[in-house]
Amino acid sequence: MVGSRRLEGAVRVPSILISGASIAGPALAHWLGARGWATTVVERFDRVRDEGQNIDVRGVGREVLRRMGVEEAVRAEHTTELGLRFVDERGAAVAEFPAAQGDGRDSATAELEILRGRLSAVLHAHTPGTEYVFGDQITSLDQDEDGVTAGFASGGRRRFDVVAIAEGLHSRTRRLAFPGDHVRELDMYAAYLTIPRTADDDRWWYWHQCGRRRSAMLRPDNLGTTRAMLFFLSETRGLDDLDPSARTHVLRRTFADARWEVPRILDALDSAPTYFESVGQARLPRWSDNRVVLVGDAAHCASPISGMSTTLALTGAYVLGNELATAPDHRTALANYERLLRPFVDRAQKLPPGTPRLANPQGRRELTALRGALRLVAGVQRFAPSLPAATPADKFTLPDYPAA
């Protein structure tokens, strides 16, 4: 690998290495590249990954997409999901929540629903000046007052002004600068699969509570397949570290007696692309160490339960990129980034009391009570569909920065 700092005329161009090419990484590259930085993104996979489940962009996250000029490109990749239906063992509807329209009302299905991989592809396409290094990863970080030297699995070493770690909740690279375990576990595991679409699959998101702290879901995509999810609560640690065959065995045993579409999902485990994870939140006392900074899920994952992680990733990338480009020095920029974003993250990470146990009942009595509550809430929304809901995504005002 060649050096990373370059001169254009007599002006020295600042440089940044970003680890992770999912959401926060390309978004950060966009903002810094637009302001003249030399941007490099390293990704351990060999390509931009097009897999991934449904994610949504809400409130302030949509405003970030507008300012990036990609809102219509994201809208064109919409999964066309119509809303959320809770169903019983026979597939009969328990309660129905149509998708939100515009920014005015909250719903489980946002107006902008997109597959994670498709959003990554849109953001990647809007960073034409960024150098992408696929199939490699950071193995060491040595920083001083003037910069950071990054070592790579490929054997190279490069020098940068700043390094940003834009990886997932269980980021390996984060440990290089922030040792220790910074994950608040929620005692839940999730399996995500892509399975063949059948004639009975429509454009609704279906959620079935199976009892014994288990849930199953089916969601539409815009690629001709169906996205399936299995969730279960367990205080046993390390199931996500098992090999794929062992994880499949755990899932089959856990859901063996579940009904609805669960047997169909279990039948697909041997052949369907599957991602298995423990669900949690990233909780760190600080997001930067001198010239190394965290952004996205590596910094502040709010968990899939919150529905806020993608919005946080886009917002964090916007604030971090513009602060680095406009502040007088990196220390001021990183301090401003955390000062501005931390209150927003704290609100987004506050899950409803009893989460995730209340949404995954143990016995029949709990399940009956939950379904009654869902019917009541659905009825209220049906008679007051325009009632606005205050959500964390609406409680942050994007700072304005000088034009690039």
C-alpha positions as CSV (number, residue, x, y, z in Angstrom):
1,M,0.0,0.0,0.0
2,V,1.2,3.5,-0.8
3,G,1.3,6.4,1.6
4,S,-2.0,8.2,2.3
5,R,-1.1,11.9,2.6
6,R,-0.9,13.9,-0.6
7,L,-0.3,17.4,-1.7
8,E,-2.3,19.2,-4.3
9,G,-0.2,22.2,-5.4
10,A,1.1,23.8,-2.2
11,V,-2.0,22.7,-0.1
12,R,-1.7,19.6,2.1
13,V,-4.8,17.4,1.9
14,P,-5.9,15.8,5.2
15,S,-6.5,12.1,5.1
16,I,-8.8,9.6,6.9
17,L,-9.0,5.9,7.0
18,I,-12.5,4.5,7.6
19,S,-13.0,0.9,8.6
20,G,-16.3,-0.5,7.4
21,A,-18.2,0.0,4.2
22,S,-21.8,-0.5,5.4
23,I,-23.7,2.7,6.3
24,A,-21.7,5.0,8.5
25,G,-18.5,4.4,6.7
26,P,-19.5,5.5,3.2
27,A,-21.6,8.3,4.6
28,L,-18.6,9.7,6.5
29,A,-16.5,9.4,3.3
30,H,-19.2,11.3,1.4
31,W,-19.1,14.3,3.8
32,L,-15.3,14.5,4.1
33,G,-14.7,13.8,0.4
34,A,-17.0,16.7,-0.5
35,R,-14.8,18.9,1.6
36,G,-11.5,17.9,0.0
37,W,-10.3,15.2,2.3
38,A,-8.5,12.1,1.0
39,T,-10.8,9.3,2.0
40,T,-10.0,5.6,2.2
41,V,-12.4,2.9,3.2
42,V,-11.2,-0.6,4.2
43,E,-13.7,-3.5,4.3
44,R,-12.8,-7.0,5.4
45,F,-15.3,-8.5,2.9
46,D,-14.3,-8.6,-0.7
47,R,-17.1,-6.4,-2.0
48,V,-20.0,-4.1,-1.1
49,R,-22.3,-6.6,0.6
50,D,-25.8,-6.5,-0.9
51,E,-27.3,-8.8,1.7
52,G,-28.9,-7.7,4.9
53,Q,-32.4,-7.3,6.3
54,N,-34.9,-4.5,6.2
55,I,-33.9,-1.2,7.8
56,D,-35.6,2.1,8.0
57,V,-34.6,5.8,8.0
58,R,-36.6,8.2,10.1
59,G,-36.8,11.9,11.0
60,V,-33.4,13.5,11.1
61,G,-31.9,10.5,9.1
62,R,-34.1,11.4,6.2
63,E,-32.8,15.0,6.3
64,V,-29.3,13.7,6.2
65,L,-30.2,11.8,3.0
66,R,-31.7,14.9,1.5
67,R,-28.5,16.9,2.2
68,M,-26.5,14.2,0.7
69,G,-28.7,14.3,-2.4
70,V,-29.5,10.6,-2.3
71,E,-33.1,10.6,-0.9
72,E,-34.7,9.8,-4.2
73,A,-32.1,7.0,-4.9
74,V,-33.0,5.5,-1.6
75,R,-36.7,5.9,-2.2
76,A,-36.3,4.0,-5.5
77,E,-35.0,1.0,-3.5
78,H,-38.0,0.9,-1.2
79,T,-39.1,-2.6,-0.2
80,T,-42.7,-1.5,-0.8
81,E,-43.7,-2.8,2.7
82,L,-47.3,-1.8,3.5
83,G,-47.1,-2.0,7.3
84,L,-47.0,-4.5,10.2
85,R,-49.5,-7.2,11.0
86,F,-49.4,-9.3,14.1
87,V,-50.7,-12.8,13.5
88,D,-51.7,-15.8,15.6
89,E,-50.7,-19.5,15.1
90,R,-53.2,-19.9,12.2
91,G,-52.0,-16.7,10.4
92,A,-55.1,-14.7,11.4
93,A,-54.5,-11.0,12.0
94,V,-54.4,-9.8,15.6
95,A,-53.6,-6.2,14.9
96,E,-52.5,-4.1,12.0
97,F,-50.3,-1.0,11.8
98,P,-50.1,0.6,8.3
99,A,-46.8,2.2,7.2
100,A,-46.1,5.8,8.1
101,Q,-46.7,8.4,5.4
102,G,-44.1,11.3,5.3
103,D,-42.3,12.5,8.4
104,G,-45.4,13.3,10.4
105,R,-46.5,10.0,12.1
106,D,-44.5,7.2,13.7
107,S,-45.0,3.6,12.7
108,A,-43.2,0.3,12.9
109,T,-42.8,0.6,9.1
110,A,-41.2,3.9,8.1
111,E,-41.9,5.6,4.8
112,L,-38.3,4.9,3.8
113,E,-37.8,1.1,4.2
114,I,-34.7,-0.3,2.4
115,L,-32.5,-3.4,2.6
116,R,-29.2,-2.7,4.4
117,G,-27.2,-3.9,1.4
118,R,-29.1,-1.7,-1.0
119,L,-28.5,1.4,1.2
120,S,-24.8,0.5,1.3
121,A,-24.8,0.3,-2.5
122,V,-26.5,3.7,-2.8
123,L,-24.0,5.4,-0.5
124,H,-21.0,3.7,-2.1
125,A,-22.1,5.0,-5.5
126,H,-22.1,8.5,-4.1
127,T,-18.5,8.4,-3.0
128,P,-16.7,8.4,-6.4
129,G,-13.5,10.0,-5.1
130,T,-13.1,7.5,-2.2
131,E,-10.5,4.7,-2.4
132,Y,-12.1,1.4,-1.4
133,V,-9.8,-1.4,-0.2
134,F,-11.8,-4.7,-0.1
135,G,-10.8,-8.0,1.4
136,D,-8.5,-6.4,4.1
137,Q,-8.7,-5.2,7.6
138,I,-6.9,-3.2,10.2
139,T,-4.7,-5.2,12.6
140,S,-2.8,-2.4,14.5
141,L,-3.1,1.3,15.2
142,D,-0.1,3.3,16.3
143,Q,-0.9,7.0,16.9
144,D,1.0,10.0,18.0
145,E,0.3,13.7,18.0
146,D,0.7,14.0,14.2
147,G,-1.2,11.0,12.9
148,V,-2.0,7.3,13.0
149,T,-0.1,4.5,11.4
150,A,-2.4,1.6,10.5
151,G,-1.2,-1.9,10.0
152,F,-3.3,-4.3,7.7
153,A,-3.8,-8.0,7.5
154,S,-2.4,-7.8,4.0
155,G,1.0,-6.8,5.5
156,G,1.0,-3.1,4.5
157,R,1.2,0.0,6.8
158,R,-0.2,3.4,6.0
159,R,-0.2,6.8,7.7
160,F,-3.4,8.9,8.1
161,D,-4.4,12.0,10.0
162,V,-7.5,10.3,11.5
163,V,-8.9,6.8,11.7
164,A,-12.6,6.2,12.0
165,I,-14.0,2.8,13.0
166,A,-17.4,2.4,11.4
167,E,-18.1,-1.3,12.1
168,G,-20.8,-3.2,13.8
169,L,-21.8,-3.7,17.5
170,H,-19.2,-6.4,18.0
171,S,-16.4,-4.6,16.2
172,R,-13.0,-6.3,16.3
173,T,-11.1,-3.2,15.3
174,R,-12.7,-1.2,18.1
175,R,-10.7,-3.3,20.6
176,L,-7.4,-1.9,19.2
177,A,-8.2,1.5,20.6
178,F,-10.9,0.8,23.1
179,P,-10.0,-2.4,24.9
180,G,-12.7,-4.3,26.8
181,D,-16.3,-5.3,26.3
182,H,-18.5,-2.4,25.5
183,V,-21.7,-4.3,24.7
184,R,-24.9,-4.2,26.8
185,E,-26.5,-7.5,26.1
186,L,-30.3,-7.6,25.9
187,D,-30.5,-11.4,26.4
188,M,-31.8,-11.9,22.9
189,Y,-30.5,-13.8,19.8
190,A,-31.6,-13.1,16.2
191,A,-31.3,-15.1,13.0
192,Y,-31.9,-13.4,9.7
193,L,-32.6,-15.4,6.5
194,T,-33.4,-14.7,2.9
195,I,-35.9,-17.4,1.7
196,P,-37.8,-18.0,-1.5
197,R,-41.0,-16.0,-1.9
198,T,-44.2,-17.9,-2.2
199,A,-47.6,-17.0,-3.8
200,D,-48.9,-16.3,-0.3
201,D,-46.3,-13.8,0.6
202,D,-47.5,-10.2,0.1
203,R,-46.2,-6.7,0.9
204,W,-46.9,-6.8,4.7
205,W,-44.5,-7.4,7.5
206,Y,-45.8,-10.3,9.6
207,W,-44.9,-10.8,13.3
208,H,-45.9,-14.0,15.2
209,Q,-45.2,-14.4,18.9
210,C,-44.6,-18.1,19.4
211,G,-44.7,-18.1,23.2
212,R,-41.8,-19.1,25.5
213,R,-40.0,-15.8,24.7
214,R,-39.8,-16.5,20.9
215,S,-40.9,-14.6,17.8
216,A,-40.9,-15.2,14.1
217,M,-41.2,-12.6,11.3
218,L,-41.6,-12.4,7.5
219,R,-40.9,-9.2,5.6
220,P,-41.1,-8.4,1.9
221,D,-38.1,-7.1,-0.1
222,N,-37.8,-5.6,-3.6
223,L,-35.6,-8.4,-5.0
224,G,-38.2,-11.2,-5.4
225,T,-37.4,-12.9,-2.1
226,T,-38.7,-12.8,1.4
227,R,-36.7,-11.9,4.5
228,A,-37.3,-14.1,7.6
229,M,-36.3,-13.6,11.2
230,L,-36.3,-15.7,14.3
231,F,-35.8,-14.2,17.7
232,F,-35.5,-15.8,21.1
233,L,-34.5,-14.7,24.6
234,S,-31.8,-16.5,26.4
235,E,-29.3,-15.6,29.2
236,T,-26.8,-18.1,27.8
237,R,-23.8,-16.3,26.4
238,G,-21.7,-17.2,23.3
239,L,-24.3,-18.8,21.1
240,D,-23.3,-16.4,18.3
241,D,-19.8,-17.8,18.5
242,L,-20.9,-21.3,17.6
243,D,-20.2,-22.7,14.1
244,P,-23.1,-22.5,11.6
245,S,-24.1,-26.1,12.0
246,A,-24.3,-25.8,15.8
247,R,-26.3,-22.6,15.5
248,T,-28.7,-24.3,13.1
249,H,-29.2,-27.1,15.6
250,V,-29.9,-24.5,18.4
251,L,-32.5,-22.8,16.2
252,R,-34.3,-26.1,15.3
253,R,-34.5,-27.2,18.9
254,T,-35.6,-23.8,20.1
255,F,-38.4,-23.5,17.6
256,A,-39.3,-27.2,17.1
257,D,-42.9,-26.8,18.3
258,A,-43.6,-23.3,16.9
259,R,-46.4,-23.0,14.4
260,W,-47.5,-20.5,11.7
261,E,-44.7,-20.2,9.1
262,V,-41.9,-21.2,11.4
263,P,-41.5,-24.8,9.9
264,R,-41.0,-23.1,6.5
265,I,-38.3,-20.9,8.0
266,L,-36.6,-23.8,9.7
267,D,-36.6,-25.9,6.5
268,A,-34.7,-23.1,4.8
269,L,-31.8,-23.0,7.4
270,D,-29.6,-25.4,5.5
271,S,-29.7,-23.5,2.2
272,A,-30.7,-19.9,2.9
273,P,-28.1,-17.2,3.5
274,T,-28.3,-16.7,7.3
275,Y,-26.9,-14.2,9.7
276,F,-27.0,-14.9,13.5
277,E,-26.2,-12.4,16.2
278,S,-26.7,-11.6,19.8
279,V,-28.8,-8.4,20.2
280,G,-27.4,-5.6,22.3
281,Q,-26.3,-2.0,22.5
282,A,-22.9,-0.3,22.4
283,R,-22.2,1.6,25.6
284,L,-18.9,3.5,25.7
285,P,-17.9,6.4,28.0
286,R,-16.1,8.1,25.1
287,W,-16.1,7.7,21.3
288,S,-12.6,9.0,20.5
289,D,-9.0,8.5,21.6
290,N,-6.7,11.2,20.2
291,R,-7.0,10.6,16.4
292,V,-9.1,7.4,16.5
293,V,-12.8,7.8,16.6
294,L,-15.9,5.5,16.5
295,V,-19.0,6.2,14.4
296,G,-22.2,4.2,13.7
297,D,-22.9,1.0,15.5
298,A,-19.4,0.6,16.8
299,A,-20.0,3.8,18.8
300,H,-23.6,3.7,19.8
301,C,-25.6,0.8,18.4
302,A,-29.2,1.2,19.8
303,S,-30.2,-2.4,18.7
304,P,-32.7,-3.4,16.0
305,I,-35.4,-3.1,18.7
306,S,-35.0,0.7,18.8
307,G,-35.5,1.2,15.0
308,M,-32.9,4.0,15.3
309,S,-29.5,2.5,14.5
310,T,-29.5,3.5,10.8
311,T,-30.7,7.0,11.6
312,L,-28.0,7.3,14.2
313,A,-25.3,6.1,11.8
314,L,-26.3,8.6,9.1
315,T,-26.6,11.5,11.6
316,G,-23.3,10.6,13.4
317,A,-21.5,10.5,10.0
318,Y,-22.9,13.9,9.1
319,V,-21.8,15.6,12.3
320,L,-18.4,13.9,12.5
321,G,-17.5,14.6,8.9
322,N,-18.5,18.2,9.0
323,E,-16.8,18.8,12.4
324,L,-13.6,17.3,11.2
325,A,-13.7,19.5,8.0
326,T,-14.6,22.8,9.7
327,A,-13.2,22.7,13.3
328,P,-9.7,24.3,13.8
329,D,-8.2,20.9,14.9
330,H,-9.1,17.3,15.3
331,R,-9.4,17.5,19.1
332,T,-12.0,20.3,18.9
333,A,-13.8,18.4,16.1
334,L,-14.1,15.1,18.0
335,A,-15.2,16.9,21.2
336,N,-17.9,18.8,19.3
337,Y,-19.0,15.5,17.6
338,E,-19.6,13.9,21.0
339,R,-21.1,16.9,22.7
340,L,-23.7,17.3,19.9
341,L,-24.6,13.7,19.3
342,R,-24.4,12.1,22.8
343,P,-27.8,13.5,24.0
344,F,-29.5,12.2,20.9
345,V,-27.9,8.8,21.3
346,D,-28.9,8.6,24.9
347,R,-32.6,9.2,24.0
348,A,-32.5,6.7,21.2
349,Q,-31.0,4.0,23.4
350,K,-33.8,4.2,26.0
351,L,-35.9,1.3,25.2
352,P,-39.5,0.9,26.5
353,P,-39.7,-0.6,30.0
354,G,-39.7,-4.4,29.9
355,T,-38.1,-4.6,26.4
356,P,-37.6,-7.1,24.9
357,R,-39.5,-9.4,27.2
358,L,-42.9,-7.8,26.9
359,A,-42.9,-8.2,23.1
360,N,-41.9,-11.9,23.5
361,P,-44.4,-13.4,26.0
362,Q,-43.6,-16.6,27.9
363,G,-47.0,-18.1,28.6
364,R,-50.6,-18.1,27.2
365,R,-51.8,-15.5,29.8
366,E,-49.0,-13.0,28.8
367,L,-49.6,-13.6,25.1
368,T,-53.4,-13.0,25.5
369,A,-52.8,-9.8,27.3
370,L,-50.3,-8.6,24.7
371,R,-52.6,-9.3,21.8
372,G,-55.4,-7.4,23.6
373,A,-53.2,-4.4,24.1
374,L,-52.1,-4.5,20.4
375,R,-55.8,-4.5,19.3
376,L,-56.5,-1.5,21.5
377,V,-53.5,0.5,20.2
378,A,-54.4,-0.4,16.5
379,G,-57.9,0.7,17.1
380,V,-56.8,4.1,18.5
381,Q,-54.5,4.6,15.5
382,R,-57.3,3.7,13.1
383,F,-59.5,6.5,14.4
384,A,-56.6,9.0,14.7
385,P,-54.3,8.2,11.9
386,S,-52.8,11.6,11.6
387,L,-51.9,11.9,15.3
388,P,-48.2,12.8,15.3
389,A,-45.9,10.7,17.6
390,A,-42.8,12.2,19.2
391,T,-39.9,9.8,18.5
392,P,-36.2,10.1,19.1
393,A,-35.6,10.6,15.4
394,D,-37.5,13.9,15.6
395,K,-35.7,15.2,18.6
396,F,-32.4,16.3,17.0
397,T,-31.8,19.3,14.9
398,L,-29.0,18.9,12.4
399,P,-26.3,21.6,12.8
400,D,-25.7,23.8,9.7
401,Y,-22.1,24.0,8.5
402,P,-20.4,26.4,6.1
403,A,-20.8,25.3,2.5
404,A,-18.0,23.2,1.1
